[in-house]
Amino acid sequence: MQNTPSASKNPMSGFWPAVNTLEAAKSTAKLGGVTAAIVAVVTAIVAILSLFGVEFASIWALIDAGLFALISFGIYKMSRIAAVLGLLLYLWGQITQMLSTGSMNYILFLLFTLYLVHGVRGTFAYHKLKKEAPEPVIEEA
């Protein structure tokens, strides 16, 4: 009998995936990487639209888009620093937007925050598990 429930048997696995193996940790971290990439693309589109008079954001939002693109790449490389910075930058941006405009899409905020937290969980678990993994034994002939 297995000690860990499979993803298909656990209905909450999509909301809080396991990070108990290297592959699971890497897969969970990539949720944060994909989320950072989505934030980068959407932010870039909104910034470019501001050039055409659509006033959602300023052209300076391209800097944020670039940062999130770098963060996404960092998470794919299993960088704990990138994962934490991505979460903090996203939270900072959403809080300042809410304070300045008074509005926020709470469902997207919670979903993106959750997946960026998964990026942090996955990268930290990946490095912990990699450190604990036994090194392969090379036999000399």
C-alpha positions in Angstrom: 0.0 0.0 0.0 1.3 3.4 -0.9 1.8 6.1 1.7 1.3 9.1 -0.7 -2.1 9.5 -2.4 -2.0 9.8 -6.1 -3.0 13.0 -7.8 -6.1 11.4 -9.3 -7.4 10.3 -5.9 -6.8 13.7 -4.2 -9.3 16.3 -5.4 -7.2 19.1 -3.8 -4.0 18.1 -5.6 -4.5 20.8 -8.2 -4.7 23.5 -5.5 -1.9 22.2 -3.3 0.3 19.7 -5.3 2.8 17.5 -3.5 6.5 18.4 -3.5 7.8 15.1 -2.1 9.9 14.0 -5.1 12.3 15.9 -7.3 9.9 15.6 -10.3 6.9 16.7 -8.2 8.8 19.7 -6.8 10.0 20.7 -10.3 6.4 20.3 -11.7 5.0 22.4 -8.9 7.6 25.1 -9.3 6.8 25.3 -13.0 3.3 26.4 -12.1 4.9 29.5 -10.7 7.0 29.9 -13.8 4.0 29.7 -16.1 2.1 32.1 -14.0 5.0 34.6 -14.1 5.1 34.2 -17.9 1.4 34.9 -18.1 1.8 38.0 -16.0 4.7 39.1 -18.2 2.7 38.7 -21.4 -0.5 40.4 -20.1 1.5 43.2 -18.6 3.4 43.7 -21.9 0.1 43.8 -23.9 -1.4 46.3 -21.5 1.7 48.5 -21.7 1.7 48.4 -25.5 -2.0 49.2 -25.6 -1.1 52.4 -23.6 0.8 53.6 -26.7 -2.5 53.6 -28.6 -4.4 55.6 -26.0 -5.9 52.7 -23.9 -5.3 53.9 -20.4 -4.9 50.7 -18.3 -1.2 51.3 -17.5 1.7 53.3 -18.7 4.5 52.3 -21.0 6.6 51.9 -17.9 4.7 48.7 -17.3 7.0 47.1 -19.9 9.7 47.1 -17.2 7.4 45.0 -15.0 6.8 42.7 -18.0 10.5 42.3 -18.5 11.0 41.6 -14.8 8.3 38.9 -14.8 9.8 37.4 -18.0 13.2 37.1 -16.2 11.5 35.7 -13.1 9.7 33.1 -15.2 13.0 32.0 -16.7 14.6 32.0 -13.2 11.8 29.7 -11.9 12.3 27.3 -14.8 15.9 27.1 -13.7 14.7 26.4 -10.2 15.9 29.7 -8.7 14.5 30.2 -5.2 15.4 33.9 -5.4 13.4 34.3 -8.6 10.4 32.5 -7.1 10.4 34.7 -4.0 10.9 37.9 -6.0 8.1 36.9 -8.4 5.7 36.4 -5.5 6.7 39.6 -3.8 6.7 41.7 -7.0 3.2 40.4 -7.9 1.8 41.1 -4.4 3.4 44.6 -4.4 1.9 45.4 -7.8 -1.6 44.1 -6.9 -1.6 46.0 -3.6 -0.5 49.3 -5.2 -3.0 48.9 -8.0 -5.8 48.3 -5.5 -4.8 51.3 -3.4 -4.5 53.6 -6.4 -7.6 52.4 -8.3 -9.7 50.9 -5.6 -10.5 47.8 -7.7 -9.0 44.4 -8.1 -10.0 41.1 -9.7 -9.9 39.0 -6.5 -10.3 35.6 -8.2 -7.3 36.2 -10.5 -5.4 37.7 -7.6 -6.0 34.6 -5.4 -5.3 32.2 -8.3 -2.1 33.9 -9.4 -0.9 34.3 -5.8 -1.5 30.6 -5.2 0.5 29.5 -8.2 3.3 31.9 -7.4 3.4 30.4 -3.9 3.6 27.0 -5.6 6.7 28.3 -7.5 8.3 29.2 -4.1 7.3 25.8 -2.6 8.5 23.9 -5.6 11.9 25.6 -5.9 12.7 25.3 -2.2 11.6 21.6 -2.1 13.6 20.8 -5.3 16.8 22.1 -3.7 16.1 20.4 -0.4 15.4 17.0 -2.1 18.3 17.4 -4.5 20.6 17.9 -1.5 19.2 14.9 0.3 19.3 12.6 -2.7 22.0 10.0 -2.6 24.8 10.6 -5.1 25.2 7.9 -7.8 27.9 5.4 -7.1 30.5 5.0 -10.0 32.2 1.7 -10.0 35.8 1.5 -11.1 36.7 -1.3 -13.4 
